[in-house]
């Protein structure tokens, strides 16, 4: 199984200087779990909705930008990367999601939740077939 098989193609991108409150509202409104964060059209990280919500919610986001929520260093995988390798990247960076690139272009985002959903769907399909 490859990253392309389990990635979510609904990818939202936001600039690093975007207000955290504005980003969180956008994610909630569009039921997005992650935003790929860019700076001058270069991917610099991913911010999750859970991370933006934080322990104090709105007060946690007040007067902050997405750049302030980014973990150290950007990570990404290619669409032909194995799921096992993508999971190792996530584990090594303590991340819940990773952007998926194809020929240097953003084509999706692989999330742990999305991977579990796909695996559950595949298992259900196999059960019905047997």
N, C-alpha and C positions, 0 to 999 in steps of 0.2 A: 504494500500500500504506500502511496506517495502523498506528499503534502497537498498536491493538486486534488487528490481524491477526497480530502477531508476539510479543506480550507473553506472559509466563508468568503464569498466573492463580494458581499456587501461591505465594502471598505470605505470608511469615512476618514478623511485627511483633514488635519488642522495645522495651522502655523503655530510655532512654539510660543509666540507672543499672544496667542488667543487667551482671553480670560478663562480661568478655570470654571467659574460659574456659568458662563456662556456655553462652554464645551459640555458641561454636565447636563445642562438643560437640553442641548441638542441631542445628546446621547439618550437621555430619558425619553424625549419626544419621539425619536426614531427607533427606539428599542435596540440601541447599539451597546455592545459590551466593551468595545475598545475603539480608540482613535489612534491612527498612525500620525505621529507628530513630525512635521518637517520644518526645515529652516533653509531658506533659499533653494527650495525644490529638492533638498536632500533629506532623506529619512534620518531622523536623529533618535527615534525611540517610539514607544507605544505607551499610552496611558489607558488604564482600564477605568470603567465606571465605578467599580468598587474602590479603587485607589482615590478617585476624586471625591467620593462620598465621605471618606475618612471618619474619624471618631466623633467629630462635631458637625458633620454635614455642611450646611451653608457657611457657617462661621469658619470652617476649615478652608473653604475655597475663596473667601473674600479677599479681594485685592491681590490675587496670585495668578500667575500665568501657567500654561501647561509645561513650560520649560522647568518649572520648579518641582514638578512631579516625576520627572524622568529618572529612571535608574541610570547607573553609569554605563556609558557606551551603547551605541545602537547594535541591535542584532537583527538578522534576517536569514531566511533560508530560501532556496530555489524551489520552484514548483515540482521538480523531479527528485527532490530530496526525499529519502525514505522517512516515514513517520517515526521510526525508531530514532533516526538521527535528529529529526526535528524535536522530539521529546528530550533527547540528551541536551540539545541546545537550550531548551526551556529550563530544564533542571539545572544546568550549569550556570544559568543567569538568574535563577529563582524568579522566572517570569511566567505569567499565565497565558501569554499569547506572543506570537511572533509574526512579523510581516512576511509575506511570500512574494518573491520576485521571479519574473521570467524575462530573461535578456535585459536585466537591470530595471525593468518596469514593474511597479506594484500591481499585483493581480489578485491578491487576497490576503487574508489574515488567518492564521491557524491558532485556534484557542483550545485550551484543554477541555472546556465545556463542549465545544463543537466536535472535538475528537470523540469524546464519550458519547455524544448524541449519535454520531455516525456509526460507532461500534455497536451501540444498542440497536440501531435500525438494521444493521447487517445481521446481527444475531436473530432478531425477530424474523427477518426474511428467510434465514436458513431454517428456523423452526417451522415456518409455514410450508416450506418446500419439502420437508421430510415427513 
